[in-house]
Amino acid sequence: MADDKELEVKEGGSKKKLIVIIAVAVLLLGGGAGAYFMFMGGSDTPMPEQDTATAPAEADDGTPQAKLGSARYVAMPRPFVFNVPGIGRDRLVQIEVQLMVRGNDNEEEAKKHIPMIEGTLLRVFSSTNAEDLATEAGKVALKEQSTREVRAAMKDVSGREVVEKVLFTGFVMQ
């Protein structure tokens, strides 16, 4: 069998290991706290807050627009699935849409008229072709046309442009 001397565990150095482990832990915690305060801390000077619901916005040309509220997103209940003609073959397209509106009143108005908005978007989507949708410029043009048509439809119904933007949150073409 093995000698008893070989099986003995030396206990010297365990205090040194404990001190080293504690020192490393303190350094890591101190470094983490320092990094947190350096990167996450706010500035010392308070910034003036502006209420977007009451402050008039300015358009790109400098003319003041109507008062804006906070941005709200109204999701269409289901994705739009439709066929588009192509040169070689017809394509199946699926587009998920959300509407960007400003303020609670516009959000409620858009939700109230979702069937009309869906009909308007289907009419716009069905007027395109596969070659246009294959390019980024074609997708942007479709978004802009969708926004114009939905704004016009909402203006006819409610008397104001409720929708600020039509956003494509999902786009698949097969």
Phi, psi and omega per residue, in radians:
M1 nan 3.052 -3.115
A2 -1.423 2.651 3.104
D3 -1.170 2.636 3.113
D4 -1.168 -0.468 -3.133
K5 -1.184 -0.555 -3.134
E6 -1.271 -0.500 -3.076
L7 -1.511 -0.153 -3.126
E8 -1.289 2.442 3.110
V9 -1.710 2.257 3.126
K10 -1.441 2.278 -3.104
E11 -1.680 -0.078 3.123
G12 -1.231 2.433 3.092
G13 1.717 -0.195 -3.138
S14 -1.212 -0.562 3.080
K15 -1.200 -0.630 3.109
K16 -1.148 -0.736 3.118
K17 -1.098 -0.729 -3.140
L18 -1.098 -0.749 3.127
I19 -1.117 -0.727 3.135
V20 -1.136 -0.745 -3.139
I21 -1.119 -0.750 3.117
I22 -1.122 -0.724 -3.138
A23 -1.118 -0.734 3.118
V24 -1.135 -0.730 3.127
A25 -1.098 -0.738 3.125
V26 -1.126 -0.728 3.117
L27 -1.115 -0.738 3.131
L28 -1.141 -0.786 3.116
L29 -1.122 -0.739 3.115
G30 -1.129 -0.740 3.114
G31 -1.147 -0.705 3.110
G32 -1.127 -0.754 3.114
A33 -1.129 -0.734 3.111
G34 -1.082 -0.756 3.117
A35 -1.130 -0.690 3.130
Y36 -1.060 -0.872 -3.105
F37 -1.181 -0.534 -3.132
M38 -1.283 -0.749 -3.064
F39 -1.606 -0.508 -3.059
M40 -1.776 -0.232 -3.098
G41 -1.192 2.552 3.113
G42 -1.410 3.004 3.106
S43 -1.379 2.787 -3.120
D44 -1.329 -0.460 -3.111
T45 -1.590 2.156 3.126
P46 -1.252 2.428 3.125
M47 -1.620 2.443 3.114
P48 -1.190 2.307 3.139
E49 -1.594 2.559 -3.125
Q50 -2.207 2.251 3.141
D51 -1.417 2.021 -3.096
T52 -1.269 -0.304 -3.129
A53 -1.303 -0.468 -3.098
T54 -1.959 -0.216 -3.106
A55 -1.502 2.263 3.108
P56 -1.261 2.452 3.113
A57 -1.638 2.802 3.096
E58 -2.018 2.450 3.094
A59 -1.334 3.081 -3.140
D60 -1.081 -0.500 -3.126
D61 -1.551 0.055 3.050
G62 1.633 -0.064 3.121
T63 -1.450 2.408 -3.128
P64 -1.227 2.443 3.101
Q65 -1.773 -3.060 3.103
A66 -1.151 2.819 3.133
K67 -1.124 2.396 -3.093
L68 -1.903 2.543 3.016
G69 -1.822 -2.923 3.113
S70 -1.311 2.650 -3.111
A71 -1.235 2.351 3.082
R72 -2.218 2.603 -3.119
Y73 -2.111 2.175 -3.141
V74 -1.893 2.023 -3.119
A75 -1.491 2.424 2.999
M76 -1.238 2.483 -3.009
P77 -1.125 -0.455 -3.138
R78 -2.557 2.703 3.123
P79 -1.228 2.707 3.079
F80 -1.539 2.149 3.119
V81 -2.115 2.169 -3.075
F82 -2.711 2.827 3.081
N83 -1.687 2.498 3.024
V84 -2.212 2.463 3.120
P85 -1.283 2.549 3.082
G86 -2.319 2.977 -3.122
I87 -1.185 -0.890 -3.124
G88 -1.392 -0.778 -3.116
R89 -2.800 2.868 3.078
D90 -1.303 2.639 -3.121
R91 -2.080 2.620 3.049
L92 -1.751 2.267 -3.086
V93 -2.147 2.422 3.026
Q94 -2.209 2.166 -3.135
I95 -2.198 2.222 3.006
E96 -1.710 2.318 -2.988
V97 -2.200 2.470 2.925
Q98 -2.259 2.581 3.129
L99 -1.835 2.292 3.052
M100 -1.663 2.144 3.122
V101 -2.210 2.905 3.125
R102 -2.046 2.125 3.042
G103 1.542 2.822 -3.114
N104 -1.180 -0.663 -3.117
D105 -1.082 -0.794 3.132
N106 -1.179 -0.598 3.108
E107 -1.105 -0.806 3.137
E108 -1.143 -0.678 3.127
E109 -1.127 -0.728 3.120
A110 -1.157 -0.735 3.128
K111 -1.103 -0.615 -3.126
K112 -1.165 -0.531 -3.045
H113 -1.922 0.482 -3.115
I114 -1.010 -0.756 3.130
P115 -1.034 -0.703 3.113
M116 -1.164 -0.688 3.124
I117 -1.139 -0.736 3.098
E118 -1.057 -0.745 3.111
G119 -1.091 -0.731 3.116
T120 -1.107 -0.779 -3.141
L121 -1.139 -0.698 3.102
L122 -1.088 -0.692 3.109
R123 -1.101 -0.733 3.135
V124 -1.190 -0.788 -3.105
F125 -1.119 -0.623 -3.087
S126 -1.311 -0.197 -3.137
S127 -1.560 0.048 -3.103
T128 -1.748 3.070 3.083
N129 -2.300 2.941 -3.028
A130 -1.147 -0.614 -3.111
E131 -1.146 -0.663 3.106
D132 -1.188 -0.713 -3.093
L133 -1.290 -0.249 3.133
A134 -1.351 -0.296 -3.124
T135 -1.849 2.703 3.108
E136 -1.147 -0.674 3.124
A137 -1.111 -0.634 3.102
G138 -1.164 -0.681 3.107
K139 -1.158 -0.718 3.122
V140 -1.137 -0.728 3.119
A141 -1.107 -0.673 3.107
L142 -1.147 -0.694 3.094
K143 -1.098 -0.778 -3.123
E144 -1.150 -0.727 3.112
Q145 -1.141 -0.686 3.106
S146 -1.085 -0.752 3.133
T147 -1.094 -0.786 3.133
R148 -1.063 -0.801 -3.083
E149 -1.181 -0.721 3.139
V150 -1.190 -0.703 3.085
R151 -1.051 -0.778 -3.136
A152 -1.119 -0.731 3.139
A153 -1.136 -0.717 3.133
M154 -1.213 -0.578 3.103
K155 -1.175 -0.645 3.094
D156 -1.129 -0.665 -3.059
V157 -1.460 -0.853 -2.998
S158 -1.842 -0.194 3.130
G159 1.544 -0.007 3.107
R160 -2.541 2.779 3.101
E161 -1.427 1.782 -3.040
V162 -1.397 -0.720 -3.023
V163 -1.605 2.250 3.092
E164 -1.515 -0.761 -3.129
K165 -2.543 2.618 2.929
V166 -1.784 2.144 -3.085
L167 -1.975 2.343 3.045
F168 -1.610 1.972 3.126
T169 -1.684 -0.182 3.060
G170 -2.683 2.396 -3.108
F171 -2.555 2.010 3.121
V172 -2.289 2.305 3.071
M173 -2.259 2.204 -3.138
Q174 -2.011 nan nan
